[in-house]
Each structure stands twice: as C-alpha cells, then as structure tokens.
Amino acid sequence: MAITPKTLIKSPAVLLGTTVSVLALGAAWSAFQCPVQVETYEPRNTQLFAECAHMASSPNVQHWSETDFVNVAFCYDDAEQAFMAIDVADLGLQSYPKSETLYNIKGYHLIETGAYEEAVSVLRDGINKVQLTSGIMENNLSWASLWVPREMPLETSRTLYQSALKRDTSGINCEAVHTGMWVEYAMAASGSSHVRSDALNRYDALREQYDGCEKRLKSGERHIVEEVLGAAVLDVEVAKLQTEGQRPAWARTHSGIALAKQAMNANTSKVDRAALCEGATPVASTQHTCQRLMAAATRCGSAKKAQPRIDIRR
C-alpha cells in the first residue's frame, strides 16, 4: 500500500530539518552541475492556490521555501484535492529539485489518482536524485509498479520494498509489509515452481509480520480499509497456491472472510464494493476474488445464525 508522506513527517521541526538538509545537498550538487532551468511555470502569485495560500509565509510563490510548498500541498491533501497537491508539489520541485518530501507528495497523489505510470516515472526519478531519509519513496514506487507491471520487473519491486523495510526500523511498517506481500504473491503466481516456492516462503514471513496491522482500521481511513481488504484477498489467493501440507501457521488462524468483514465494518464512508476492490487489488486477476469475498462477508455478517464454511476459491 502507498504510504502517505505525512506518515513520517508530522511536525514543522521535522520539516525544517528536512528542508535544511535538502538545501545543503542542493548547494553542494549545484557546484558541479548547471543551474536548473525553470520553464514549465510562469512566475505567479498565490491567487493560483487561493484556498491554501494562508499556509505559506509569503504572498509571492517565487519567495516560497520548501516548507511553504510542503505545507500548501498538505493543505490540499487535507481537503482531498489530490490534483492541486500534485500541482503544488510539481511547482515546488522546480525550485527544490532534490526535495524528498515534495517527490513523495507528488508520487503519492499520482498513485491516489490512478496515474500509475507517471507515478513510477516520478518516484524513480526521485530515488535517483534524492538522498533518502525514509522508505516512503521506495515503498510507493514498488506499490505503483504492481499496477503497471510492464514498467518494472518484479525483482526490482522486491528490492525496493525490502530496502524500504530496512530504512524504517522504528517498528512494523504495515504499508511496506503489505506491499511486500503483494509483490511476493505476484511473483508466486507468475513464476516457475522454484520461484513460486521461494516467493511463498517470503510471503509467509511477511504475513506473520502483518498480523495485528488490521487494528489500524479503527481510524476508518479509506486507504487502510483498502489495505486490509487487500490482505484478506491475499489470504484467499495465496491459499490457492499452497497445498495442504504447505499451509503455514497464519493460514490456520486467519480467515479471509473474517478480515474482509472487519474492513467492511470500518468502511464508515460507505464506499461501494467495486471502488474498494479497485483500490485494494493491484493485480487485476484478483478483483473478482475481492468482490466474492466482500459478498461472502456481507452474508456472514447479516446471518442470524452460524453459517457453514463458504468456499470462494472457485
């Protein structure tokens, strides 16, 4: 699942530290490179960003710091105006081309709007230009690549999510673990028997780490609902690839239907099933499983007595 840039950047102090480090790197870099040419945007004032202009320290965009661009972009993120957040981040990158935060904002919202190919291009460019301080960019590039498999080999997607997990050592990074689960499933579903066996073993280890991440459903946020629903789909899909003798401990204690039911109960905004499944399943062939899983969870939830085990593998 894509990680919002707000996950690790939550205070002005952190933003200021990021800005200083990025500007210092930019100064060193510019000593060896030609000046960046800004041609895409004409000079403008904050009338373009009137709704969130109050978040900047100056009425003139040309005088904005990196922190100003970040704050205005986050303002549009709070207002659920993804395209405006992209526009602000894009403009900010003209002045701060090595800003990790602005790359993350632009990449995340491109994913959010379904512009996966552009997200892959932007995030790949960011990784090549920025000294990373977190695993957000690597995770989001790995996640975006699952939606457009022709843009990147799965082996590269694996390397990215693994690097993201190594960077974020403060605790279980549920989003990166979830991304890894999808990468390993995709490799298992499309690879040779040897590749499948290795990928399933990796998946099992990640699934054990993911245990407990569903508790985040309490927030009711749509992206977490979709993430947990996606994990429920994987519980079902991976079981299809494993023989009974291969079934790991997590498969004996977790139910895809039960997990899907938890996700649906957390869907307080009542997003329709098709939209949730579209956001939950980067591998197109699993969307049908998602629909059937949600239907089964609904039947189980509305029944007044215990239901027999429902087999949705067919």
RADA-V208223 format. One record per residue. SS is DSSP state (~ for helix, > for strand, _ for the rest). OMEGA is omega in whole degrees, -180 to 180 (999 if undefined). Layout:
# RADA-V208223
{{SS/OMEGA} {SS/OMEGA}}
This chain:
# RADA-V208223
{{_/179} {_/179} {_/176} {_/178} {~/-180} {~/-177} {~/-176} {_/-179} {_/-171} {_/-177} {_/177} {~/-179} {~/179} {~/179} {~/-179} {~/178} {~/178} {~/-179} {~/-178} {~/-178} {~/180} {~/-180} {~/179} {~/177} {~/-180} {~/-180} {~/179} {~/-178} {~/-175} {~/179} {_/-178} {_/-176} {_/175} {_/178} {_/179} {_/179} {_/179} {_/-176} {_/-174} {_/-174} {_/171} {_/176} {_/-177} {_/176} {>/-172} {~/175} {~/179} {~/-177} {~/-171} {~/-175} {~/-175} {~/-177} {~/-179} {~/180} {~/-180} {_/-177} {_/-178} {_/177} {_/-177} {>/-179} {~/-179} {~/-179} {~/-177} {_/171} {_/175} {~/180} {~/177} {~/180} {~/-180} {~/-179} {~/179} {~/179} {~/178} {~/176} {~/178} {~/175} {~/178} {~/-180} {_/-180} {_/175} {_/-172} {~/-177} {~/177} {~/177} {~/177} {~/-178} {~/179} {~/-180} {~/180} {~/178} {~/179} {~/-180} {~/175} {~/-179} {~/-177} {_/-172} {_/177} {_/-179} {_/178} {~/-177} {~/-179} {~/174} {~/-180} {~/179} {~/-179} {~/-179} {~/-179} {~/-176} {~/171} {~/175} {~/-178} {~/-179} {_/178} {_/179} {_/-170} {~/-180} {~/178} {~/178} {~/178} {~/-179} {~/-178} {~/-177} {~/176} {~/177} {~/180} {~/180} {~/180} {~/-174} {~/-169} {_/170} {_/-171} {_/176} {_/178} {_/-180} {_/-175} {~/-174} {~/180} {~/178} {~/-176} {~/175} {~/177} {~/-180} {~/-179} {~/-177} {~/179} {~/-178} {~/-180} {_/-171} {~/179} {~/-177} {~/-175} {_/176} {_/179} {~/178} {~/177} {~/177} {~/178} {~/179} {~/-178} {~/-177} {~/178} {~/177} {~/178} {~/180} {~/180} {~/-179} {~/-175} {_/-173} {_/-176} {_/-179} {_/179} {_/176} {_/-173} {~/-178} {~/-179} {~/175} {~/179} {~/176} {~/179} {~/178} {~/180} {~/178} {~/-178} {~/175} {~/-179} {~/178} {~/179} {~/-176} {~/-174} {~/-174} {_/176} {_/-178} {~/179} {~/179} {~/-180} {~/-179} {~/180} {~/-179} {~/179} {~/176} {~/178} {~/179} {~/-178} {~/180} {~/179} {~/-179} {~/176} {~/178} {~/-176} {~/-179} {_/-178} {_/-180} {~/179} {~/178} {~/179} {~/177} {~/-179} {~/-179} {~/-179} {_/-178} {_/-174} {~/-176} {~/177} {~/175} {~/180} {~/180} {~/-178} {~/175} {~/177} {~/177} {~/177} {~/177} {~/180} {~/177} {~/-179} {~/-175} {~/-179} {~/178} {~/178} {~/-176} {~/-176} {_/173} {_/-177} {~/180} {~/-180} {~/-172} {_/-180} {_/-177} {~/-176} {~/-178} {~/180} {~/-176} {~/-179} {_/179} {_/177} {~/-180} {~/180} {~/180} {~/177} {~/179} {~/177} {~/180} {~/-179} {~/178} {~/180} {_/-178} {_/-175} {_/178} {_/175} {_/173} {_/-175} {_/-174} {~/-177} {~/-179} {~/178} {~/-179} {~/179} {~/180} {~/-174} {~/-169} {_/179} {_/177} {_/-170} {~/-176} {~/-178} {~/-177} {~/178} {~/176} {~/179} {~/-180} {~/-179} {~/180} {~/179} {~/178} {~/179} {~/179} {~/178} {~/179} {~/180} {~/-178} {~/-176} {~/-179} {_/-180} {_/178} {_/-177} {_/180} {_/174} {_/179} {_/-178} {_/179} {_/-179} {_/-177} {_/-175} {_/999}}
